[in-house]
């Protein structure tokens, strides 16, 4: 059995656009990916660690624990041995309070890669492979999200290129969610059921193609 850790935010938590409710695991991309991999005969154990509001490198002044580097090394240690860590972060880096651009967000993810690779796992256990997934670009956020993500659209559109550079320089795998999914028109930030499905299927196919589990 191969173990995968998904380290992400509300997109992967499965927040239903326009609500504070959560999609069931069968309709979240993580569950869809796991089911698809299983249908190809791959025995996968999936651990979701997806926290609403999580950033790659910034602190939320109103909620504790949203800096993605906080406790990550211990999380890797707790779940080892891991075959793969999937990081899907960046959306919350573009909250207006941080004034961060795409390059800064990508640098935050680069730091997470280093933390994962230096985590104090038990002797003889393998260092996990890493897949960086660029989140879908923010597009016309609605209501309170429009204020929270003011000025974020252009920055998020630039993130795929910056994360791709980091993936190349750090020798990790990379996948751009924008190639298969778009944010919901309901809130402009999160994925609806179809977007979740598309991403889950695509990531499963990508992992099979990359022969991550061979």
C-alpha positions as CSV (number, residue, x, y, z in Angstrom):
1,X,0.0,0.0,0.0
2,X,1.3,3.4,-1.0
3,X,0.5,6.4,1.2
4,X,-0.3,9.9,-0.2
5,X,-0.6,13.1,1.8
6,X,-2.6,16.0,0.4
7,X,-1.6,19.3,1.9
8,X,-4.0,22.0,0.8
9,X,-6.7,24.6,1.7
10,X,-10.4,25.0,1.2
11,X,-10.3,24.1,-2.5
12,X,-9.3,20.6,-1.6
13,X,-11.3,20.6,1.7
14,X,-14.2,20.7,-0.7
15,X,-15.9,24.0,0.3
16,X,-19.1,24.3,-1.7
17,X,-19.1,27.6,-3.5
18,X,-21.3,30.2,-1.9
19,X,-21.7,28.3,1.3
20,X,-19.7,27.1,4.4
21,X,-20.6,23.5,3.7
22,X,-18.4,20.7,2.5
23,X,-18.6,18.2,-0.3
24,X,-18.5,14.5,0.7
25,X,-15.3,12.7,0.0
26,X,-16.8,11.0,-3.0
27,X,-17.2,14.4,-4.7
28,X,-13.9,15.9,-3.6
29,X,-11.0,15.7,-6.0
30,X,-9.0,13.7,-3.4
31,X,-11.6,11.0,-3.2
32,X,-12.1,10.9,-7.0
33,X,-8.4,10.6,-7.5
34,X,-8.2,7.7,-5.0
35,X,-11.1,5.9,-6.6
36,X,-9.6,6.3,-10.0
37,X,-6.2,5.0,-8.9
38,X,-7.8,2.1,-7.2
39,X,-9.7,1.2,-10.4
40,X,-6.3,0.8,-12.0
41,X,-5.2,-1.7,-9.4
42,X,-3.2,0.8,-7.3
43,X,-3.5,0.2,-3.5
44,X,-3.6,3.8,-2.1
45,X,-4.0,5.2,1.4
46,X,-4.9,8.8,1.2
47,X,-4.5,11.3,4.0
48,X,-6.2,14.7,3.6
49,X,-4.8,17.6,5.5
50,X,-6.7,20.5,4.0
51,X,-7.3,23.6,6.1
52,X,-9.5,26.5,5.1
53,X,-7.5,29.7,4.7
54,X,-4.1,27.9,4.6
55,X,-1.3,30.0,3.0
56,X,2.1,28.8,1.8
57,X,4.0,31.2,4.0
58,X,1.8,33.8,5.6
59,X,0.0,34.1,8.9
60,X,-3.7,34.8,9.1
61,X,-4.1,37.6,11.7
62,X,-7.6,36.3,12.7
63,X,-7.1,32.5,12.7
64,X,-4.2,30.5,14.1
65,X,-2.2,27.8,12.1
66,X,-2.8,29.1,8.6
67,X,0.9,29.5,7.8
68,X,1.6,26.3,5.7
69,X,5.1,25.9,7.2
70,X,3.7,25.6,10.7
71,X,3.9,22.0,11.9
72,X,4.6,20.6,8.4
73,X,7.7,18.7,9.3
74,X,5.9,17.0,12.2
75,X,3.0,16.2,9.9
76,X,5.4,14.4,7.5
77,X,6.9,12.6,10.4
78,X,3.5,11.5,11.7
79,X,2.4,10.0,8.3
80,X,5.6,8.4,7.2
81,X,6.4,6.4,5.3
82,X,4.9,8.5,2.5
83,X,5.2,7.8,-1.2
84,X,3.9,11.1,-2.3
85,X,3.0,14.6,-0.9
86,X,0.7,16.7,-3.0
87,X,0.8,20.4,-2.3
88,X,-2.0,22.6,-3.6
89,X,-1.6,26.0,-2.1
90,X,-1.4,29.6,-3.3
91,X,-4.9,30.9,-3.5
92,X,-4.9,32.4,0.0
93,X,-1.5,33.9,-0.5
94,X,-3.3,36.5,-2.7
95,X,-5.6,37.8,0.0
96,X,-5.3,41.5,-0.1
97,X,-3.8,41.8,3.5
98,X,-0.6,40.1,2.3
99,X,0.1,42.1,-0.9
100,X,2.0,39.1,-2.2
101,X,2.7,38.5,-5.9
102,X,3.0,35.2,-7.8
103,X,6.7,35.0,-7.3
104,X,6.4,35.4,-3.6
105,X,3.7,32.8,-3.4
106,X,5.9,30.3,-5.3
107,X,8.8,31.0,-3.0
108,X,6.5,30.1,-0.1
109,X,5.8,26.7,-1.8
110,X,9.6,26.3,-2.4
111,X,10.1,26.6,1.4
112,X,7.5,23.9,2.0
113,X,9.3,21.5,-0.4
114,X,12.5,22.0,1.6
115,X,10.6,21.4,4.9
116,X,9.2,18.1,3.6
117,X,12.6,16.9,2.4
118,X,14.3,17.8,5.7
119,X,11.5,16.4,8.0
120,X,12.8,14.2,10.8
121,X,11.5,10.8,9.5
122,X,12.7,7.5,10.9
123,X,16.0,6.2,9.6
124,X,15.7,4.1,6.5
125,X,12.3,5.5,5.5
126,X,12.1,7.1,2.0
127,X,11.8,10.8,1.4
128,X,8.5,11.3,-0.3
129,X,8.1,12.4,-3.9
130,X,6.4,15.8,-4.3
131,X,3.7,16.9,-6.7
132,X,3.0,20.7,-6.9
133,X,-0.5,21.5,-8.1
134,X,-1.2,25.0,-9.1
135,X,-4.7,26.1,-8.0
136,X,-7.3,27.3,-10.4
137,X,-7.0,31.0,-11.0
138,X,-9.3,33.4,-9.1
139,X,-11.9,34.9,-11.4
140,X,-14.4,37.6,-10.4
141,X,-14.7,36.8,-6.7
142,X,-18.2,37.5,-5.3
143,X,-19.4,39.2,-2.1
144,X,-17.1,39.2,0.9
145,X,-14.5,37.3,-1.2
146,X,-14.3,40.3,-3.6
147,X,-13.0,42.4,-0.7
148,X,-10.8,39.6,0.6
149,X,-9.2,38.9,-2.8
150,X,-9.1,42.4,-4.2
151,X,-6.4,42.6,-6.9
152,X,-5.8,38.8,-6.8
153,X,-7.0,37.8,-10.3
154,X,-3.9,39.0,-12.2
155,X,-1.6,37.6,-9.6
156,X,-3.2,34.2,-9.6
157,X,-3.0,34.0,-13.4
158,X,0.7,34.4,-13.1
159,X,1.1,31.7,-10.5
160,X,1.4,28.7,-12.9
161,X,4.5,30.0,-14.6
162,X,6.1,30.8,-11.2
163,X,5.3,27.4,-9.7
164,X,6.5,25.6,-12.8
165,X,9.9,27.3,-12.3
166,X,10.0,26.2,-8.7
167,X,9.0,22.6,-9.6
168,X,11.8,22.5,-12.2
169,X,14.4,24.0,-9.9
170,X,13.5,21.7,-7.0
171,X,13.0,18.6,-9.2
172,X,9.4,18.0,-8.2
173,X,6.4,17.0,-10.4
174,X,4.1,19.8,-11.5
175,X,0.5,20.0,-12.6
176,X,-1.6,23.1,-13.5
177,X,-5.2,22.7,-12.3
178,X,-6.2,25.4,-14.8
179,X,-5.7,23.0,-17.6
180,X,-8.7,20.9,-16.5
181,X,-10.8,23.0,-14.1
182,X,-12.1,26.6,-13.5
183,X,-13.4,28.2,-10.4
184,X,-17.1,28.4,-9.9
185,X,-19.0,31.5,-11.1
186,X,-20.9,31.4,-7.8
187,X,-17.9,32.6,-5.7
188,X,-15.0,33.0,-8.1
189,X,-12.6,31.1,-5.8
190,X,-13.6,27.5,-5.2
191,X,-14.4,24.5,-7.4
192,X,-17.9,23.1,-8.0
193,X,-18.6,19.4,-8.3
194,X,-17.6,19.3,-11.9
195,X,-14.4,21.1,-11.3
196,X,-13.6,18.7,-8.4
197,X,-14.3,15.7,-10.6
198,X,-12.2,17.0,-13.5
199,X,-9.2,17.7,-11.2
200,X,-9.4,14.3,-9.4
201,X,-9.6,12.3,-12.7
202,X,-6.8,14.4,-14.3
203,X,-4.5,14.0,-11.3
204,X,-5.0,10.3,-11.2
205,X,-4.2,10.0,-14.8
206,X,-1.1,12.2,-14.3
207,X,0.2,10.0,-11.5
208,X,-0.3,6.9,-13.6
209,X,1.5,8.5,-16.5
210,X,4.4,9.6,-14.3
211,X,4.6,6.1,-12.9
212,X,4.9,7.5,-9.4
213,X,3.9,4.1,-7.8
214,X,6.0,1.8,-9.9
